[in-house]
Amino acid sequence: MEKAQNEIKKGYLLIVDDDINFLKLLEMYLNKHFIIATAKSGPEGLEIIKKGFNPGVILSDLNMPVMNGIEFLKETMKYAPNAIRIILSAFANPTEIIAAINQSRAYMYLMKPVDQLQLIQIIKNAFDTYNLISQNNQLLETLRRMGISDVKGIDIITKSQPRQIAEKVASEFVRSIQKILSLSEKYYYTNHTSYVVAIAERLAKELKFSDRTIAEITTSASLINLPMLIMPKRFLLYDPYDLEQADRNFFFKLYQEAIDALSEMETIKGAIKILEQIWENKTGSGGPKQLEGIKVLKESQVIAIANIYHNKVYRIQPFHITKLEEEGLVVQTKEETFDRHNEALKFFYRKANWFDNDILNTFQDIVKKRVIPELIVPKTNLVIRNFDLRTLRSSDLGEVFESEETQEEAPPPEPQVVEREIRVEKLKPGMIVAQNIVTKTGVLIVRQDNKLDEALVENIKYLAEAGLVPKEVSIYVIPPPNITETEKEHPQS
């Protein structure tokens, strides 16, 4: 009797994965906490359920032969309708993730590799939800047998605790999505999502929003780039108010479609409602619904300010795209970042009627007080390097990724690009200018970030000999691996 009670307490967990080694590993560190059945395929998992194993939680891989994870989990609804379903996969396409969750009614989507303690806690939370829903259903059935047919009020009460657990797991899911979305931030000098989250969260706290509202703002800001995944490339470099009317209408059409899809996730509907309005403004000139006045949520305005600020300061400028894709490198100097920061603040002054006064004034106060690093202009140049033609993130510079599929030695780290002063006579075609080359009378000869050709090199040398430009100019160089820090700071000319 005691053994049976312990088994019920531990809960029945079904794990389905075509990777036998991974399946054994999961079984090894989960069997102390749950009663486990394992299957190497969807059909085998269904057979286990049909033979009497009644899982409270089903953990399934997404990509499997014969029957994929979505098909398998949809089929389990016939045999274990109340089971909590969790998808575990190594693939990270956010669009597919949302579709997988919706189609299979999954409770959560986890990325491989997953932390052991985190996985155990998530599964325990899933069992808590399963048990509470089961108790709820049993109570409702008992009441019906007693002849009480109107049980809506009781249903709401008994579902409140599972709702809280579901919201907790949803927040863990959103954090995972945020990490995945950071991989799609191709055109930013700094991580867009984390900056928007930090600025919006601090602004919400300064405005004395409730803890629950701040949590919803954080969730919404974490998903800021999710609707952008379906946008054409040209929309990734502009905010919608900068687009021509036809393109703006198309942008808002696609944006609303993404919001409608996300709204199917019940536990984050509040956050999605906030996300829906981040391009609205109080004058009614925004979108996608042209809301105005008090209809525009304060929570959405908070995120809008954080989003617009970061776009204006740290998103690559459209005229640099060709340079990035052809030459593989774009640099934004600290002076340019400072100028863009000031331009962003001027924009908010010009568009003050877009926002509630208290929200905009609080943001400007945070900027002046320099209370968070995300609103302090960095004192270094920023670099985006197109190092693998798939991901253009400066945060990846110098990182080494070891392949899980090969035993080959990892390549050396990507070298950091540095500025170097060299004498004019050593200039060669192909070099990239790091600082504007200007004559002593103030005439611009070569703009920063431009590549030198033979004609420019000859012109600069001629002007240097005539004493019209400095004898040394600054260019970008990639130092050899063995260069010392001292040599980087004081290169020989």
N, C-alpha and C positions, 0 to 999 in steps of 0.2 A: 504493500500500500504506500509506504514511504517512498519507494523507488518510483512508483507511478506519479506521485505528486511532484517529485524532483524533475521528472521528465517533462511534465506539463509546465513547470516553472522555467525550465531551460528553453523550451520552444523548439519546434521542428523547422529545420532550415534545409532547403533544397538548393544545391549549387550545380550549375550547368556550365561547362566550359570544355571546348574541344582540345585545349592544351592540358594534356594529362599531368605534366609536371607541376603546372600552376594549380591544377585541381587538387593534387596531393598536398601541395604547400598550404593551400587554404584550409583543407581538412585538418592538417596537423595543428595549426594554431587557432582553429575555431572550435574544435570538438570538445574542448574543456568547458565551453560556454553554451553550446547548443547541441541538439541531437541532429546529426547531419546525414543526409543522403546525397550522393554525388552522381552525376550523369555526364557522359562525354558528348552528348548531342541532344537536340530538342526532342526528337522522338523517344529517346531513352528516358528523358526526364518526364515526359507525359506518361510513359508506362509505369514509372515509379509511383506517380500520383494515382493512376488507375488501380494499382495493386493495393492501395490503402494508406500510403504515406500522405498525411494531410499537412502540408507545410503552412506555417504562419507567415514565413518570409521566403521568397524565391530570389536567389542571386544568380543572374544569368549574364554570360558574355553576349556581345552584340553581333559580332561577325563569326558565324559558324557555318559549315557546309550543310547541305540538305535542307535545314530549317534554321533561318537566322534568329537572333534573339527576339526581335519584334514579333515575328510569326509565332515563336514558341510561347512568349508571354501572353499574346492575344489568345492562343489556344488554351492556356491554363485557366482562363476566365470561366471556361465551361466546367472545369473540375475543381478548382479552388478559387471561387469568386472573391472571397474575402482576403486572400493572401496579399501581403504587401510585396510589391515587385521592385527590385533594384537592378539596374543595368550597370555592368562593370566592363569597361572597354579601354583599349589602348588608343582608339581613334578619337580625334578631337575636333570634328567639324561642327561648330555650334548650330548650324542650320539643321543638320542631321540629328543632333542631340534633342532639339525641341520637338522634331517630328517623332523621334523614337519615344520620348516621354508621353506625348499625346496619344500616339497610336497604341502603345502597350499599357497605358495607364500606369506608368512606372512612378514609383514613389521618389526615386532619385537616380541620378546618373553619376557614376564614379569613374575616375580616370585611373588606369594602371600606369605605374605601380601605385598602390594605395598603402598608406601607413597602417600597420597592424592594429595599433590601439584605436586609431580613428575608425577603422572598419568595424571593429568589435562594438564600439559605442554607437555607430550608426545603425548596425543591425539590432542592437538592444533597443534603440529608440523606435525602430520599425516594429519590433515585437510589442513594445508598449502600445503603439497605435493599434496594432492588430488585436491585442487583448481587450483594449477599451472599446473598439468597434464591435468585437464579439459580445462583450458584456452589454453593450447598448442594444444590439440586435436581440439578445436573449431577453432583456427587460421589455422591449417593445412587443416581442412575441408573447410574453407572459401577460402583459396588459391587454393584448388583443383577445387572448383566451378568457380573460376576465370580463370581456365585453366592453372594454374601454377603447373606442375607435379613434377618438381625437387625441393624438399623442404628440402633436407638433411641439408644444411647449417643453415636454419631457425630452423629446428628441434633441432640441437645441441645447438643453442643459447637459445631457450626457455626451454630446459631441464637442463640448467646449475644451475638454482636456486633450483629446486627440488633435484638435485644431492647433493647440499650442505646441504640441510635439511636432506636428507637420510643419508649422512655421519655423521651428528650430532647425529641422532638417532642410527646409527650403533655403534658409540662410547659408547653410553649409554648401548647398548646391550652387547658390549664387556666387559664393567665393571661388568655387571651382571654375565656374563659367568665366569669372573675371580673369583668372589666370590664363584660360584658353584665349579669351578675347585679346589679351596683351600681345599674343602672337600675330594678330591681324593688324596691329597698329603700325602700318608700313611707313607712314609719312610724318612721324613726330620725332623731334629731337629728344624729348623725355617722355616717359610713359604717361599716356593721356588719361587712361581710366583711373589710375591711382591718384593722379593730381586732382582730377575732378572730384573724386570721392573725398579727398582730404580737405579741399577748399569748401565744398558744399557742406560737409559735416561740421567744420568749424563755424561757418556762417550760420548754420541752423542752431548751433549751441549758443552763439552770441545773441541770436534772436529769441532765445529762451523757448524754443519749441519743445514739446514733450518728448520723452525718451522714445516712445513708440513712433512718433512722427520722424524723429531723427533716424531711427532704424529703417523706416520706409524710404527716406531720402537716400540713405547709404546704399540700400538695395537697388534703388532706381539708378543712382549714379554708377553703380557697379556694372549695370547693363547698358551704359551709354552708347557703346559701339555695336551692340547687337543688331539694331535695325540697319546699321550702315553696311552690314555684310551683303545685303541684296542690292546695294546701290551701284550704278555704273561708276567707273573710275573717275570720270570728270566731276562727280558729286563729292568725292572724298577730299577735294582740295578747296572747297568753298562752303560757306554757310548758306542756307537757302535764301536768305534775304539778299545775297550778292548775285543770285542767278537771274537770268531773264525770266519773264513771266511764265512762258511755256515750260521751261525747265523746272521752275519753282513748283508749278502745279504737278509735274511728273514726280518730283522729289516727294512732295507731300502725299501723293497717291501711294507710292511705294512705302513710305514711312507708316502710313495708316495700315497698310496690309501687314506689315511686320508687327505693329502694335496689336492688331486683331488676333494674330496667331499667338502672340505672347499672353494675351488676356485669357486664353484657355487654361492657363496654369492658375488654379484657384487660389493657392496660398500666397501668391505675389501679385494679386490683382490690384491692390492698393498702390504698390510700387510702379506697376505698369501704367496706371492712370496718371501718376506723376510724370512718368517718362513721356507719355502721349502729348503732354502740353509744353514740353521744353522749348518748342519753336513758336509757341503762341506769345503774344504780347498784349499789353493793356489797350493799345490803340486799335486792335482788331486787324492789323496788317500781317499777322503771322499765319501759322497753319499747324495742323491740317484742317482745323475747323473754324478758323478766323474768330476765335473767342476774343472777348474784350472786357475791360474793366475788372470787376470783382470775380468774374467767371474764371479768370486765369489763376490757378492755384499758386499760393505763396511758395509751396514746396517746389513746384516746377520752376518758378523764378529763381530760386536759390541755385538749382542745378544749371539753369540756363546761363547765369552769370559765370559760374565756374567753368562751364563748357566753352562759352564764347571767349573768355579770357585766355584759356589755354590754347584754343585754336589760333587766336590772333598772335600769340607770342611764340608758340613752340611747334606749330604745324609748318611743314615745308611750304615755301611759297611756290605757286604754280610755275613760275618761270625757271625754277630750279629742277623741275622734274626731268627734263631732257638731259640736263647735266648729270643728274644722279644716275639715270639709266644707261647713259652712254659712257660716262667716265667713272661711275661707281663711287663717287665721293661728293658730298656737299658739306660745307662748313658754314656755320652761323657764328660770327664773331660776338664777343661779349658786348661790343658797342651796338651791334645790330639787335641783339636781344634786348638791351636797355631801351633802344629806340622803339622797338615793337611793343615793349611793356608800356611805355608812355602813350603810344598810339592807342593801345587797348583801353587805357584809362580815359583818354579823350573820347573814345567811342561811347563809353558809358555816360559821359557827360552829355554828349549829343543826343543819346537815346534814353535820357532819364525818364521820359514819359512811358517807356516800355515797362517799367518796374515800379513796385511800391516804394515810396520814399524811404521807409525804414530799412528795407532790404538793401537798396543801393547804398544808402548812407553807411550802413553797418559794414558792407563790403569795402567801401573806400576807407573806413576807419581801420579795418584789419590790415589793409595794404600799408597805410601810413605807420602803423605801430610795428609792422614787420614781425608779427607774432607767429607766423607759420612759414617754414622754409619754402613751401610751394609758391609763395607770393614774393619771395626775395629773388631778385635777378642774379643768376650765377656770375661769378667773376672769371669764368673760363669760356673758351670757345666751345661750341657744341658741334658734334659731328654725326652725320648719318652716312653709313657706308653700306653700299649694296654688295655685301660680301658673298652671297650665294644665290642672288637673283630671285629669291623667294621672300625673304624677310629683310626689311630695311630698318633695323632698329639699332640705334647707337649703343644701347645697353648690351648688345651681343658682342661688341668689339672685344677681342682678346679672350673670349671664352672658348673653352675646348669641350666638345661634346663627344663622348665615347660611344661608338656604335654598339648596340646590344646584339647585332647580328653578325659581327665580324670580330676577329681577334687581332686585326691589324692595329699597329701603333697609331695613336691619335696624332693628327697634324699639329705643328707648333701653333701657339696663339697668334691671332691676327695682330700685327704691329700697330701701335698707336701712331696717328699722324701728328707731327709736330711742325711748328714754324721754325725756320732757320734763316738767319741773315747771311747772304752770300754777296761777294763782289760782283759787280755788273759784268765784268769780262768773263765770268764763269757761267752766265746765263745760257740756257740751251732751249731750243724749241721743245714743247711738251711740258715744261715746268708750269706749275700753277701758282699764281701770285697770291700771297697771303694777306698783303696790305696794299691799298691803293698806291700806285706809283704816280706822284704828282710833281710837276715842276716847281721851282722855287717861287714862281709867280702865281702858283695856284691852278695851273692847267692840268686836268686829269689826262694821263697818258694811257694807263691800263687800270681797269677796275679790278678790285679784289675778287678772287675766285675764278678769274679768267685764265685760260691756258695760253701760253705764249706760242706764237708761230715765228717763222724765220724773220718776217718783216718787222714784227714787234721787237724781237731781240736786237736786230740791227739798229732800229730807231732808238731804243733805250741806250745802247752802247754809244751811239752818236751823241745823244743828249748828255750822257755822263761825261764824255770827253770834253764837251763844251761847257761843263760845269753847271748845266741847267737842272739836273736831277742828282740825287745822292749817289755816291759811289757804291753803296750797298743797298740791296732790296731784300724784302722778306718773301720767302716762298714756302710752300708746303713740301715736306720731305717725309719719307718713311725710313727711320733709322735702321741700320742693320742690327740683327739680334744681339750682337756682342757690344753694342755701344754703351758706354757708361752714362749714368745720370748726369755726371759733371759735363760730359761731352754734349749731352742734349741741351743743357742750359747754356753752355759756352762753346758752341761749335767753332771750329777753325774756319777761317775764310780763305 
